Amino acid sequence: MVTDDLVSIIVTTYYRNQYLRGCLQSVFNQDYRPIEVIVVDDSGEAYAREVIDAFDDITYVALDQNRGAQAARNRGVKRASGAYVQFLDDDDRLTRDKIRRQMSVLRENPNVGVVTCGIEYESGWVECPPETVRSRPLEEALAFNNLWRYSTLLIRYPALREVMPLDEQAIGGGDAKLGIELARRTEHDFVDAPLVQAGEPDRRLGASWAALETLQRMINEYEQLYDEADSRVRHRACANINRLEGRLILQENSWSGAAITAYAKAVSAVPGYRKLTHGAELLASLFGRPGIRIGSRILTSARARRSRSIAGGGSGDSAEDSS
């Protein structure tokens, strides 16, 4: 039975108790009620039990074996009773007003099935959704815009039910597929603020070889949608795949010609004004992993200054596109 106004917050965890405590604290600090909290432990040995016991009113689902994050989310949805669903990774935290602000948007717009928001990384880098998330959500999802992160979304249960079960073969990159499937079925909106705090992207499952394979597979899986969309959408998607490949290579090697080639392919693929950012990454990649790290710090600092300027009344768009 689905309960009106109830938000089901589904937290998946796998041997990361050091993050889970802070994650759950941010959930119980929400200034919105009613909520239900469901923690799905994918360790196969109830590893998170000691953390769960420190909190009240948690539905704890300990899987009998490691089944993967997508399977854990599917199990959580089966236990959910809310009219709205919030997925949450165990190393993410919600700002106190996250649920309340997104619920306000959903209540004001009954045709909207998904509300996303911005995200702030540990480094201070802030990403907020572009206006096109509202006006052209399918194009943004097909371009693998990084803002379809599980933790940023608040989803009406009926919209989520249409795309269930989540693809359990998508080991990393599953949020990109969920974004496409939701965008095919319902209207989107966003809160122009970073309401999720997260670790750096390169440390996440979303930045893995498995995620790269998932995204590459999706280009073929959704070939018809790409053919129907503006050609620049496919180019942006390919550029994001190339960038991810370059980052992964440099995680394993201090310098690599293959990484430079990947970044060069991103520059070649990406359309228009976005070539500037991609070109800067290509230049940084010539100096290997140290170059990319320094370049990322410079870009992060610039984006953080820009975000503070916008928050203080400065001019400009809400955020740069992730691609």
Residue pairs with C-beta under 8 A, 6 or more apart in sequence:
1 81
2 81
2 82
2 83
2 157
3 34
3 81
3 82
3 83
4 83
5 34
5 83
6 34
6 35
6 36
6 81
6 82
6 83
6 84
7 32
7 34
7 35
7 36
7 82
7 83
7 84
7 85
7 86
7 99
7 103
7 154
8 35
8 36
8 38
8 76
8 77
8 80
8 81
8 82
8 84
8 85
8 86
8 157
9 27
9 35
9 36
9 37
9 38
9 86
9 88
9 99
10 38
10 40
10 73
10 76
10 77
10 80
10 85
10 86
10 87
10 88
11 20
11 23
11 24
11 27
11 37
11 38
11 39
11 40
11 76
11 88
11 89
11 90
12 39
12 40
12 42
12 69
12 72
12 73
12 76
12 87
12 88
12 89
12 90
13 20
13 39
13 40
13 41
13 42
13 43
13 48
13 90
14 41
14 42
14 43
14 66
14 69
14 72
14 90
15 43
15 47
16 90
16 91
17 47
17 48
17 50
17 51
19 90
19 91
20 39
20 48
20 51
20 90
21 51
21 54
22 93
23 88
23 89
23 90
23 91
23 92
23 93
24 37
24 39
24 51
24 55
24 58
25 93
26 93
26 94
26 95
26 96
26 197
27 35
27 37
27 88
27 94
28 37
28 55
29 96
30 94
30 96
30 97
30 98
30 99
30 100
31 96
31 97
31 100
32 97
32 99
32 100
32 103
35 82
35 99
36 57
36 59
36 80
36 81
36 82
37 55
37 57
37 58
37 59
38 58
38 59
38 61
38 76
38 79
38 80
39 48
39 52
39 58
39 59
39 60
39 61
40 61
40 63
40 72
40 73
40 75
40 76
41 47
41 48
41 49
41 52
41 60
41 61
41 62
41 63
41 72
42 63
42 66
42 67
42 68
42 69
42 71
42 72
43 62
43 63
43 66
44 63
44 64
44 65
44 66
45 62
46 62
48 60
48 62
49 60
49 62
52 58
52 60
59 79
61 75
61 76
61 79
63 71
63 72
63 75
67 75
67 168
68 168
68 171
69 171
69 174
69 205
70 166
70 167
70 168
70 169
70 170
70 171
70 174
71 168
73 87
73 150
73 166
74 164
74 165
74 166
74 168
76 87
77 85
77 160
77 164
77 165
80 157
82 157
83 156
83 157
84 103
84 106
84 154
84 155
84 156
84 157
85 154
85 155
85 157
85 160
86 94
86 99
86 151
86 153
86 154
86 155
87 150
87 151
87 153
88 94
88 150
88 151
89 150
89 151
89 198
89 204
91 198
91 199
91 204
92 151
92 196
92 197
92 198
92 199
93 196
93 197
93 198
94 151
94 195
94 196
94 197
95 194
95 195
95 196
95 197
97 195
98 117
98 195
98 196
99 154
101 117
101 191
101 193
101 195
102 115
102 117
102 154
102 191
102 195
103 154
105 112
105 115
105 189
105 190
105 191
106 112
106 115
106 154
106 156
106 189
109 187
109 189
111 186
111 187
112 156
112 186
112 187
112 188
112 189
113 155
113 156
113 158
113 159
113 182
113 185
113 186
113 187
113 188
114 137
114 153
114 154
114 155
114 156
114 159
114 182
114 183
114 186
114 187
114 188
114 189
115 153
115 154
115 188
115 189
115 190
115 191
116 129
116 133
116 147
116 148
116 152
116 153
116 154
116 188
116 189
116 190
116 191
117 128
117 129
117 152
117 190
117 191
117 192
117 193
117 194
117 195
117 196
118 126
118 127
118 128
118 129
118 147
118 152
118 191
118 192
118 193
118 194
118 195
118 196
118 319
119 126
119 127
119 147
119 149
119 151
119 152
119 194
119 195
119 196
119 197
119 198
120 126
120 194
120 196
120 197
120 198
121 127
121 197
121 198
121 199
121 200
121 201
121 300
122 197
122 198
122 199
122 200
123 200
123 297
123 300
123 304
124 300
124 301
124 304
125 299
125 300
125 303
125 304
126 194
126 303
126 304
126 307
126 319
127 146
127 147
127 194
127 319
127 320
127 322
128 147
128 190
128 192
128 193
128 194
128 307
128 318
128 319
129 147
129 190
129 192
129 318
129 319
130 140
130 145
130 317
130 318
130 319
130 321
131 317
131 318
132 139
132 140
133 140
133 145
133 147
133 188
133 189
133 190
134 188
134 189
134 190
137 179
137 182
137 183
137 187
137 188
138 180
138 183
138 184
138 225
138 229
139 229
139 230
139 233
140 147
140 148
140 179
140 183
141 148
141 176
141 179
141 180
141 182
141 183
142 180
142 222
142 225
142 226
142 229
142 233
142 234
142 237
143 233
143 236
143 237
143 240
143 323
144 176
144 215
144 236
144 237
144 240
144 241
144 323
145 179
145 321
145 322
145 323
146 201
146 240
146 322
147 190
147 322
148 175
148 176
148 178
148 179
149 175
149 196
149 198
149 206
150 174
150 175
150 178
151 196
151 198
152 195
152 196
155 182
156 186
159 182
159 185
159 186
160 182
162 181
162 185
163 178
163 181
163 182
163 185
166 174
166 177
166 178
167 174
167 177
170 177
170 214
171 205
171 208
171 210
171 211
171 214
172 205
172 206
172 207
172 208
172 210
172 211
172 212
172 214
173 206
173 210
173 211
173 212
173 213
173 214
173 215
173 218
174 214
175 206
176 214
176 215
176 218
177 214
177 218
180 218
180 222
180 225
182 188
184 225
192 318
194 307
198 204
201 207
202 247
202 251
205 211
207 244
207 247
207 248
208 248
209 248
211 244
212 241
212 244
212 245
212 248
215 237
215 240
215 241
215 244
216 241
219 226
219 234
219 237
219 238
219 241
226 233
226 234
226 237
232 271
232 272
235 269
235 270
235 271
236 269
236 270
236 271
236 274
236 323
238 265
238 266
238 269
239 265
239 266
239 267
239 269
239 270
239 274
239 278
239 323
240 266
240 322
240 323
242 262
242 263
242 265
242 266
242 269
243 262
243 263
243 266
243 278
243 281
245 259
245 262
246 259
246 260
246 262
246 263
246 266
246 281
246 285
246 292
247 292
249 256
249 258
249 259
249 262
250 256
250 259
250 285
250 288
250 289
250 292
251 289
253 259
253 288
253 289
254 288
254 289
254 290
255 287
255 288
255 289
256 288
259 285
259 288
260 282
260 285
260 286
263 278
263 281
263 282
263 285
264 282
266 278
266 281
266 282
267 275
267 278
267 279
267 282
270 278
270 323
274 321
274 323
277 299
277 320
280 295
280 299
281 292
281 295
283 291
283 295
284 291
284 292
284 294
284 295
284 296
285 291
285 292
287 294
303 320
306 314
306 316
307 319
309 316
310 316
310 318
